[in-house]
């Protein structure tokens, strides 16, 4: 498996980074998540009207990673969600630095550039970045591949995962203290072209090209004591083409969301709600409200975490597009090996509410996450 071979190479990073860091301004780091799982029980509703196979997987099946077409079946697999990455940061001086990150996945072994940008900080409060970055649509977008960074086994797929997750463009971030808290404001703009969108493989045969153009957005994040609040707005023009099946769709996409997190040392609560809406050129609309809500408790190295998430689509014309809807309850148990590595086990109960995409499943997954 390519991602595991790449991960083996990451084991040499700490020594390499230390050697180079002593003589230069280059910092090398990496991350690894080995994730395996299987469906333990499944059922297809009697009035099921959806596909019987999704990206070559017979249903019932469970899509755990929409953006990278990570789909589980009854057979245990490491492919859908395992990933490894390496990041290089070169600091020219206190104002200028450059960052590049390459990631390989079990579902897509080809190394892909996720980050490649230059950063300029004219002051301690302002930073401007130009190049390739992650679209900051969700709270965990910037680090959703870093399994150590959150209590779930993976960021909730009900929110995280669309046909485009990165963009090429420019961003600006301003931070300042506000009373006893901190405020961060961001703006971003750019474009993204995906020649073979893995997300679209869940729906269509062959390669689908997706272009997000005129992408603009902004976010605001306020942290005070145990509370963190974040709001986001984004809009873009989307075009999806697949000559093999005669697909040529254009839509105006708007999205907004709010995250509210509370951390009281041992107890913590994580929540996020979003709504994406596509207004198609052929005069119909699909909106997709979604939310996730969870609570956990830390005692020693252990963290149990209970979560519920929902995704729902609303279509203005069912003859053109039949909407999807599903719920998922999960229980995660995390054990921190040290500050840079953890193992997790997770039980998921996924319900296909609309009876048209994958069926109902119960999933068991395990992961090993590490930073280098």
N, C-alpha and C positions, 0 to 999 in steps of 0.2 A: 504494500500500500504506500503510495508516494508520500502522503502526509506524514507517515511514521518514519520513513527514510529521511525526510527533511528534518523531522524532530530530533533524530539521532544526531544530526549535524549541529543542532542548536546547543547540545550539551557542552560544546567547546567554547561557547560564547563568553562566559564569565572570565576565563583566563585571557581570552583574546582581547576583550574590552579593557581589562585592567592593564594589559601590556601596552595597548595603543593609547589608553587614557593618560599614561605616565608621560608620553612623549608628544601627544597631540591633543586637539580639542574634539576628537571623534569619540562618541559614545555608542556602543553597540548593545542592544538588548533584544530579548525575544520572549515569545509566549507559546504555550502548548496546551491544547485540550484534547485528550483522548476520550471520546464519548462513544459508548456502546449501548444498544437497547433493542428491545423487541416488543411486539404486541403480545400480550398474554391472553387476552380475550377480545372478541370482536363480534359485531352483528351488523347486518344490513337491514334497514327498515323495509317493511313490506311494500311501501309505496316509493321506494328509492328511485330517483329519476336522473341521477348523475352518471358520470363515467364509471366503467367497470375496471379500467386501468388508469393510473396516473403516472406519467413519465415512465411507462414500462412496468409499473408495479401493480399487480392485481389487487383489487380492493375486496374487503376492507383494508384500509391503509391509513397511515397518519403522517401528515406533512408537518415536520418539526422545524424546518428552515425553508421558508417560502422563497427568500431571495436567492438561495443556492440550490433549490430543488432537492432538499434533503428529506427523503420519504422512507418511513419504516414499514416493515411487514412482520409476519410472524417469526421469521428467521432472524437470529441475533446478527446485528451488523454494526461495524464501526464507521461505515462510510457516510451516513447522512450528516453528521455534525462534527466529526473530528477535524481539527485544524491546527496549523502551526504558522508562526510568523516571525520575521526578523525585522528590526527597526534600527536605522542608523541616523544619528543626529550629529551634525557638525556645527560647532559654535565658532563663528569667526571673531566675534567680540560680544560685548554686553548687549548690543542692539541687533546684530544679525546672526541668524542660524538657518540651517537647512535640514529638513527631515524627509526620510524615505522609508516606506514600509512595504514589504512583500509578504503575501499570505498564500498558502496552499491549503486545499481542503480535500477531505475524503470524497466529497461530491464533485469536486473540480480540481484534480491534481496539478493542473498547470499553474505555476506561480503567477500571481496577479499583483500588480502595483496598486495598493490601496491608498497610500499617502505618498506625495512627492511635492513638497512645497518649500518656499523660502519665506522666512519670517523677519519682519522689521519692527522693532519696538522703539519708537521715538521717545517714549517716556515709560515710567513704571506702570502707568494706568492704561496705556494704549498699545495694541499690537495689531499689525497688518500682515496678512498672509496671502501669498499668491501661488497658485499651483493646483495640485490634486488633493482633495480632502474628502471626508465622509460628510454626507448631507446631515446636518444636525437636527433631524426631524423629531427625534425622540430623546428622552433624558439620557439613555445609555448608548446612543448612536455612536459617539466617538470611541467607545471602548466595549462595544457589544461582543467582540470576539474574545475579550479577556475574561475568561471564566472565573478567575480569582476575584474579580471586582464586584460580584453580586451573589446573592444567596441561592437563586435558582440554578438549575443545571444549565439553562440557557435563557436568554431574554425572551419574554413571552411572545410567541409567534402570532398571537392575535393582533399585535401592534407592529412588531418588528419584522420587516421583510417585504420589500417591493421590488419591482423590476429594475430600479436604479437605486443604488445606495451611496454612490460617490458622485462627485462633480469636479469639473475643471473650471476654476474661476478665482475669485478674490473674496476675502472675508476680513472683517475688522471686529476687534473686541475691545471694549472699554470697561474697566473695573474700578470701583472706588468703595470706600467705607461709607456706610449710611447708618449713623447712630451706632448701635451696638452690632450691626450686621454688615454684610458685604453685598454689593450689587454688581452684577455683570450684564452688560448689554452687547449683543452681537448682531451684525448684519452680514449677509452673504449673497453672492450672485454668480451665475455661471451657466454651464451646460454640460450634459452628459450624453454619450452615445454608447449603447450596448449592442454589439453586433449579433450576439447570440444570447439573449436574455434567458437565464436558467429559470427564472420565475415563470416565463411564458411557456416553458416546456411542460408545466403542470396542466396547461390548457390546450396547447396546439402542438401538432407534429412539425418537425423540421426546425429550422432556425428563424427566430423572430428578431428583427432589429427594432430597437426602441430608442427614441431620441427624446430627451427632456431638454427643451430650449427655453430661453427667457426665464431661467430659474432665479427667483429672488425671494428673500425671506429675512426674518429677524427673530431673535429670542431675547428674553430677559430672565435672569435668575437671581433670586434673593435668598441669602442664607442668614439666619439669625438664630443663635442658640441651637436647639435640637431640630429646628425647622428649615427645610429647603423647598422653595417654590420656584417653578420654572414654567414659562409660557412661550409658545412658539407659533409663528404664522409663516406660511410658505405658499408660493404659487408658481406654476410652470405650465408650459404647453407640451403636450405629450403626443407623439406619433409612433404607432406600432405598425410595422409592415412585415409580411411573410408571403412572398410571391407564390410559394408552393401551395398555399391554401387560399390565395386570393384575399389576404387580410391587408387592409389599409385603413386604420382607425386614427382619428385625430380628436383630441379632447383638451379642454382647459382644466387643469387640476389645481384645486385649492386645498390646503390642509392647515389645521390648527390643533393645538393640544395644550394640556396643562398637567404638570406633575406636582404632587405634594407628598413629600417624604418627611418622616419624623423619627429621630433617633434618640432614645432615652437610655443610652449605654447598653443595658441588657435587652430591653424591649425596643423594637423598631417596627415602623409601618411604611410600606412602599405603595404608592398609587400613581396611576397615570391614565388619562383619558384623551382620546384623539378623535378627530373626524376628518376624513378625506372625502372629497367630492369631485367627480369627473362630469363635466358638461360636454357631451359629444357633439361633433359637427353635424351629425344626422338627427339632432334635436331629441335626444333623450339624456337622462341623468342617472348616475349611480352614486349614492353616498354611502359611506362606510364608517359608522360610529363604532368605537371599540374602547374597552377599558380593562385595566388590571388592578387588583387590590390584594395585598398580602400583608401578613404580620409574622414576625419571627422573634425568637428569644435566644440570646447567647448565654451559655453557661460553660465556662472553660473553653475548650477547643471545639465544642459542639454547638451547632445552630440548627434547630428545627424551624421550618418555614412553611406556612400554609397559605395558599394563593387561589384566587378565583379570577378567571379572565373570560371576556366575551367579545366576539366579533359578529357584526350584523351588517348586512347590505340592504339598501333600499333602492329598488329600481323603478324608474318612472314608466317603463314599458316592458312587461314580462314577456311579450312576444319577441323582443329583441334580446333581452338578457334576463335569465332567471336568477334572482339574488341568492347568496349563500348566507348561512348563519350557523355559528357553533359556539358552545360553551366548553370550558375546561376547568376542572378542579385539580389541584396538585398538592402533594406533600413532599417536601424536600428535607433531607437530613444531610447537613454539611459537617465535615470534620477538617479542621485546619491542622495540617501537618506542621507548618511553620508559617511565617508571615508572607511567604511567596508561593505556597503550594497548598492544595486542598483536594480532598476526595468528596464526592457527593453521590447520593442515591435519591432517585425521584420516582414517585408513583403518580401517573396522570390518568384521569378519567375524562375522556374527550367525547362530547355528544354532538353529532351532526344534526342540529336542530332543523335545518331546512331539508334534510333528507336528499341532498344532491351533490355531496362532495366527500367521498371517502368512507362514510359509515361511522358507526360508534365503536370506539376502541378503549381498551385499558392498556396502558404502556408502563414498562419498567425500564429505567435507564440508569447507568452508572457513568461517572466521569472522574478523570484525574486532570487537574488544572495546575499549571505551573508558570511562573515568571522566571526569566533568566537574566 
